[in-house]
Amino acid sequence: DEGTRVIEWAARSFARAAFVTYEQVHPNDPFGQMMVQNIRARGCPLLALEQYPDCPAQTQRYLLSGWEACESTTMRELDARQKEG
Protein backbone atom coordinates (compact mmCIF):
# COMPACT_ATOMS: atom_id res chain seq x y z
CA ASP A 1 0.00 0.00 0.00
CA GLU A 2 1.08 3.60 -0.47
CA GLY A 3 1.43 4.26 3.25
CA THR A 4 3.84 1.36 3.67
CA ARG A 5 5.87 2.60 0.70
CA VAL A 6 6.31 5.96 2.47
CA ILE A 7 7.42 4.14 5.62
CA GLU A 8 9.94 2.11 3.58
CA TRP A 9 11.19 5.24 1.80
CA ALA A 10 11.80 7.00 5.13
CA ALA A 11 13.68 3.98 6.49
CA ARG A 12 15.97 3.95 3.44
CA SER A 13 16.41 7.71 3.17
CA PHE A 14 17.48 8.74 6.66
CA ALA A 15 20.27 7.35 8.82
CA ARG A 16 18.56 8.64 11.97
CA ALA A 17 14.89 9.51 12.08
CA ALA A 18 11.69 9.46 14.06
CA PHE A 19 8.44 8.82 12.26
CA VAL A 20 5.17 9.78 13.94
CA THR A 21 1.85 8.69 12.51
CA TYR A 22 -1.68 8.88 13.79
CA GLU A 23 -3.44 5.71 12.67
CA GLN A 24 -6.85 4.34 13.52
CA VAL A 25 -6.58 1.10 15.52
CA HIS A 26 -9.05 -1.34 17.05
CA PRO A 27 -11.70 -1.15 14.31
CA ASN A 28 -13.84 -3.80 15.98
CA ASP A 29 -14.45 -2.18 19.36
CA PRO A 30 -17.55 0.04 19.65
CA PHE A 31 -15.66 3.31 19.14
CA GLY A 32 -13.69 1.87 16.23
CA GLN A 33 -16.84 0.61 14.53
CA MET A 34 -18.41 4.07 14.81
CA MET A 35 -15.30 5.78 13.43
CA VAL A 36 -15.03 3.37 10.49
CA GLN A 37 -18.69 3.92 9.61
CA ASN A 38 -18.39 7.71 9.82
CA ILE A 39 -15.21 7.86 7.75
CA ARG A 40 -16.57 5.49 5.09
CA ALA A 41 -19.78 7.52 4.88
CA ARG A 42 -17.62 10.52 3.95
CA GLY A 43 -15.93 8.58 1.17
CA CYS A 44 -12.60 8.22 2.96
CA PRO A 45 -12.04 4.54 3.67
CA LEU A 46 -9.15 3.59 5.93
CA LEU A 47 -7.30 1.41 3.45
CA ALA A 48 -4.73 -0.17 5.77
CA LEU A 49 -6.94 -0.64 8.83
CA GLU A 50 -7.83 -4.27 8.20
CA GLN A 51 -4.21 -5.20 7.54
CA TYR A 52 -2.86 -3.24 10.54
CA PRO A 53 -5.70 -3.21 13.11
CA ASP A 54 -3.69 -2.76 16.30
CA CYS A 55 -0.39 -1.55 17.74
CA PRO A 56 1.47 -4.88 17.39
CA ALA A 57 0.51 -5.01 13.70
CA GLN A 58 1.69 -1.41 13.23
CA THR A 59 4.98 -2.25 14.95
CA GLN A 60 5.51 -5.20 12.59
CA ARG A 61 4.67 -2.94 9.63
CA TYR A 62 7.55 -0.62 10.49
CA LEU A 63 10.04 -3.35 11.37
CA LEU A 64 9.32 -5.22 8.14
CA SER A 65 9.68 -1.93 6.25
CA GLY A 66 13.28 -1.47 7.35
CA TRP A 67 13.08 0.38 10.66
CA GLU A 68 15.50 -0.89 13.31
CA ALA A 69 13.11 -0.12 16.17
CA CYS A 70 9.49 0.85 16.54
CA GLU A 71 7.18 1.71 19.40
CA SER A 72 3.43 1.85 18.86
CA THR A 73 1.00 3.15 21.44
CA THR A 74 -2.58 4.32 21.60
CA MET A 75 -3.51 7.88 22.42
CA ARG A 76 -5.02 6.62 25.68
CA GLU A 77 -1.69 5.01 26.66
CA LEU A 78 0.25 8.10 25.63
CA ASP A 79 -2.06 10.32 27.70
CA ALA A 80 -1.58 8.07 30.73
CA ARG A 81 2.21 8.30 30.37
CA GLN A 82 2.05 12.10 30.18
CA LYS A 83 -0.03 12.25 33.36
CA GLU A 84 2.43 9.98 35.19
CA GLY A 85 5.21 12.43 34.43
Disulfide bonds with the S-S distance in Angstrom:
none
